[in-house]
Amino acid sequence: MTDDPEGSRRKRVTIYDIARAAGVAPSTVSRTFARPGRVNQDTAEHVRRVADELGYRAKAVRTGEPGTATQVLGMSIADAANPVFAHVLRGFEAEAELYGFAVIAIDTRESAEIEREHITRISPFVDGLSLAASRLSDQAILQLAKVRPVVSINRIVSGLTSVVADTGRGMRRVVEHLASLGHVSFAYLSGPPASWADGMRWRAISEACHELQLSIRRVKAYPPTLEGGVAAHNDWESSPTTAVIAYNDLMAIGFMHAAQRSGWNIPADVSVVGIDNSISSVITTPKLSSVAPLLHDLGSRAARALVNQLRHRSSSRAERIVVPMHAHFRDSIAPAGTRTTRRKAQR
């Protein structure tokens, strides 16, 4: 019997070979190549390194033929680091599972370019798409909808089914409540310029203030993060107001931390309200007032609408699904006083 090194090299390497060499389960190897988001990054890199050393070549994944269902839905979210999207995604996944669908989620990191690229890559493997706070243009979204059903979350796109919060009523409720506490000067901390929701929130807040004869100013756009809230505070300090409404809870919390470090008392000097009612709002000091729809409902309603489109493609029509917003007033607001004026005079 003679050795045949060439024949050995030609032997096909399997996921079981890789699993033994890497010291992991075969299912982990399979997920590394088929669904990398489900595997710890360090583990995935180790598996791929071992696979390369063994000369493994993954088979091309076969996509379904046109008209063939995959029983998978895709969902893009604007920022996986924002806890709001975790609640929306869970609602979407739970509803999709009831209808027998799995879900592939992608984090676009507030980037239209990343969103476009990732959607292009997953599109062959999904029956429909849901876009949560998409940063794509309306035209780009409508192009996607020509290929497969699309539902928009937290943004209205003409011609598509959209699931949105009742922003007008929610923002008016906040402004009216703060006005009842004696606040007459408001500031809005803007979010991403490409955000449809940011434009709608500013419009609702400014209209409510003008109708109630309250002063309102818009602090320029910053990232919707804690750091963005800190930067917005620096702008706000140049012309303080007694009430601040932020694009989201993260910005509101960043604003509060910066204000407190600068010597402002919340809520004695300035009342602060966020948007989203995320878990972060109740673990700050003081607890943050916030307004939001039931985030789980945004996701579940979107999944239900998407499945309905898939089941009734020939007769489905675009609809606007509006989810009520609820105000949660906590320790970050109080009656307006004169401390802001006094502090401004001292600076």
ABEGO torsion letter per residue (X at the ends): XBBBAAAAAABBBBAAAAAAAAGBBAAAAAAAAABAAABBAAAAAAAAAAAAAAGBBBBBBBBBBBGBBAGBBBBBBABAABAAAAAAAAAAAAAAAAAGBBBBBBBAGGBAAAAAAAAAAAAAABABBBBBGBABBAAAAAAAAAABBBBBBGBBBBGBBBBBBBAAAAAAAAAAAAAAAGBABBBBBBBBAABAAAAAAAAAAAAAAAAAGBBBBBBBBBBBBAAAAAAAAAAAAABBBABBBBABAAAAAAAAAAAAAAGBBOAAABBBBBBGGBAAAAABOBBBBBBBBBAAAAAAAAAAAAAAAAABAAABBBBBBBBBBBBBBBAABBBBBAAAAAAAAAX
